[in-house]
């Protein structure tokens, strides 16, 4: 039997498909041109800014920490000098010079910590991550505590120095008063001794040396 072949009707839609694909390609391309490069550039710039701020923050914090460490070493030296209680070994000039230097260091460090706090606040308001903000705040608080401890130690050393000066002054006055009592004028003490010696000598003279007997009685003619 003859087989009937079913004739299917179809339409060539290749051109239509290519047209749609071209429109989609142009659409994606225009969207990438409008949003892709600009947004990518902005993200790169933002990342560079965050890195630059973080590097500056670390540099300042490191410098302040080193300054506090150096000031602590000076405080240790000042404390050793202030503990000297000898009247004849009092390094007054060295203590005064070191005290002035430490005061200047603490003043400069206080200003640096305040500036770092302001810099940290500006970074936090700039939209940095919460982890970065928390880390920066922790670093600033730690520097503040270290500087406060150094300032407190400095005040305690100055108080100890004042007390030692009072002790030195009392010892000096006591030494002066004791020396004046124990060492009077030696000539004043020797005068009555000389008079007593003269009296004793006159009483102990022999009769022939005394003017009471005449020479005629001792040596008759």
Buried (B, 14 or more C-beta within 10 A) or exposed (E): EEEEEEEEEEEEEEEEEEEEEEEEEEEEEEEEEEEEEEEEEEEEEEEEEBEEBBEEBEEBBEEBBEBBEEBBEBBEEBBEBBEBEEEEEBEEEEBEEBBEEBEEBBEEBBEBBEEBBEBBBEBBEEEBEEEBBEBBBEBBEEBBEBBEEBBEBBEEBBEBBEEBBEEBEEEEEEEEEEEEEEEEEEEEEEEEEEEEEEEEEEEEEEEEEEEEEEEEEEEEE
